[in-house]
Amino acid sequence: MERLLYIILGGFAMLFLTPLIHPLAKRIEMYSRRIYGINPISVHIERDPSIAWAGNPNWVGTAVWLPELPSGAPPENATDWHAWAKTLGGTDALVAFLRVTITCREPTSVVVNPPKVRRDILPVGNPPKGIISVSQTGGASLTPRRIEVNLDMEAAIWVNEDGRRVEALSLLLEPGDSEQFFIFIKATVGRQQWHLELPVIVDGKREVMRIDDDGRRFILHGGEGMDGHFWVDEKWEIRSFD
């Protein structure tokens, strides 16, 4: 009987103490992460468009700069052109795509502000060297909510699916939650070498995350002064960007 009484009393004690102990334990865990420098969020930058757009229709318009016109056909899927161009010594042109994934380890508030744009103009020759190859879009453009970066003006803004400017992304995340968004980077002039510095406010504390090409700066080629070589009906067709 006495043993049963202890069990009952212990059960009541746990019932009343758990609401007090659990939040305290979570707060201690949060402070421990901060003391040992463990970030409550992780951020992944996907640089390969074929992965960033995986699962979507083949409707993403793509352009790449190449040292010379290739003799063979480009990949059938436009999102594979990025990797194809790299094997030929080329780079992205006109627009580049990045996908950002934020994953939370504990209850966290996150605000993602537009990034600072850091870029330099590299010489392109006169007339510009190389060619720009352009894929045709297969249907309606894919335009998710995103950060749009204009390298020519060194400016960046958040826009919605209609391309209208919106406020910075603000999130309340629980452990295991993830949020994804795109960054579209555009250039019209020159050969631009660039990286981004993304300000992220985590639980009221500002962090600046560098976005680059695995430690190197990205290259994006504008189309000014160049014709586009469009892949149409199994052949290259030259068209002006004007």
Salt bridges, closest charged atoms under 4 A:
GLU29 OE1 - LYS26 NZ 3.47
GLU29 OE2 - ARG33 NH2 3.44
GLU46 OE1 - HIS44 NE2 3.34
ASP92 OD1 - HIS82 ND1 2.99
GLU106 OE1 - ARG33 NE 3.07
ASP120 OD2 - ARG217 NH1 2.52
GLU148 OE2 - ARG146 NH2 2.84
GLU148 OE2 - LYS186 NZ 3.53
GLU154 OE2 - ARG119 NE 3.34
ASP162 OD2 - ARG164 NH2 3.25
GLU197 OE1 - ARG118 NH2 3.34
GLU197 OE2 - HIS195 NE2 3.48
ASP203 OD2 - ARG34 NH2 3.02
ASP212 OD2 - ARG210 NE 2.63
ASP213 OD2 - ARG216 NH2 3.93
ASP214 OD1 - ARG47 NH1 3.60
GLU237 OE2 - ARG239 NE 2.85
